[in-house]
Amino acid sequence: MNRAELLQTSERYGTPLYLYDLAEVRDRANELLAALPGGTSLLYSLKANPLLPVVAELRGVGCGAEVSSLGELDVAVAAGFRAADVLYTGPGKSRGEIDAAIARGAELFSCESETELDRLGAAAADAGRRVRVLLRLQPGDRPASGLSMADGRQFGLTATEAVRAWPAAAESVELLGFHVYLGSQLGTVEHLLTGFTCAKAVVDEVVAGTGVPPRIVDLGGGFPWPYAAEGVGCDLIGLREGLTDLLSDWAESAPRVWFETGRRPTAAAGTLLTTVIDVKERESGVVVVVDAGINVLGGMAGLGRVLRLNTTVDNLSAADDRPEVAVDVVGPLCTPLDRVAARTPARKPAPGDVLRVHNVGAYGATASLTAFLSRPGPLELVVDGDEEVGAWRIDARAVPVTG
Ligand SMILES: *Cc1c(COP(=O)(O)O)cnc(C)c1O
């Protein structure tokens, strides 16, 4: 959409408004699929954006699905995935959650610990069903080369635990292989390849210990895209060749290889439109109060632990010749933490102007502090090019469960 169309849309629906374009989802997904070696699969991590038409679109281009809650499983099934094909992940699956997932038809789980292996085996036996399991492995030592990844020590089994657990586990569940996830936002093809090499190494270490070749290896992802700032993720030139080379080592055992992505196909598809409520000009700078705070954008700031303040905004209402100033953009919540952008340049905002935030199709609406301050959730409008698909609104009010 061009600037005029975006402004029209913000008037028609009001702000704060998330706008997702399925055409962009398709393009970004196809681009990534083309950069992966033939014969491998790509799972979409619903965590990034669980809105039904987005998930259905990714199924349409050939992605699988990776979920980590019953809610995400329900969306995946509604989007057309078979529950049995969905990879169910997450570090804290209770017996109740596992039973409920199995009851919905799930049978493929990423297993996080020896305790969980017992739990999965017992749940399967009691349900009279089989479960298929990938053991999630902790990557070993981090590669030195500038990879910045979240501390993942709470996830998965160590290689030693996995080797120890394998024989007994193979009796209670169908052990298919391994799942390794190094982290998000591996910024370049070189970083991605280093990450996948590291993931492969821990798999090889466990296989050397068990002597059993895996049938499936999920090597994770980390395919990058900027969050809430203009720009694009690294190009993927050389990824396919690098991965083909890496995987040629497994040519003989020939496990099926999977990758995962959340933000890469969804981030660029999402735009946030927000209206300027107030502007305060101070010696220390211009403070712009908008109607989208951390309840709408980035309580998690793209899975950083703290709000990142590198957001950029684009003033759609201001003529190009309006001077640029550095602005602090804050939301409507009664807390000094409600800051959306700091010291970012924008054509000088005035009350009523509509600002655009780019690249918020992933970890936007659902990764925010939606219930904080009891404001209505943002509207989420989905289009496919020129065609409108539908609108949704997250409702996070407390509902009574007793009394
Ligand atoms: C969060 C997560 C993803 C998706 O990460 P992106 O950076 O959005 O691609 C994939 N796999 C696992 C296990 C995750 O936790």
The ligand as an ORCA input file, in Angstrom:
! r2SCAN-3c Opt
* xyz 0 1
  C      11.333    -18.742     18.666
  C      11.705    -20.006     18.003
  C      11.729    -20.084     16.603
  C      11.466    -18.895     15.706
  O      12.455    -17.919     15.801
  P      12.549    -16.745     14.689
  O      13.673    -15.915     15.126
  O      11.242    -16.022     14.750
  O      12.732    -17.400     13.374
  C      12.010    -21.309     16.046
  N      12.260    -22.412     16.801
  C      12.248    -22.369     18.152
  C      12.525    -23.594     18.921
  C      11.973    -21.172     18.805
  O      11.984    -21.119     20.136
*
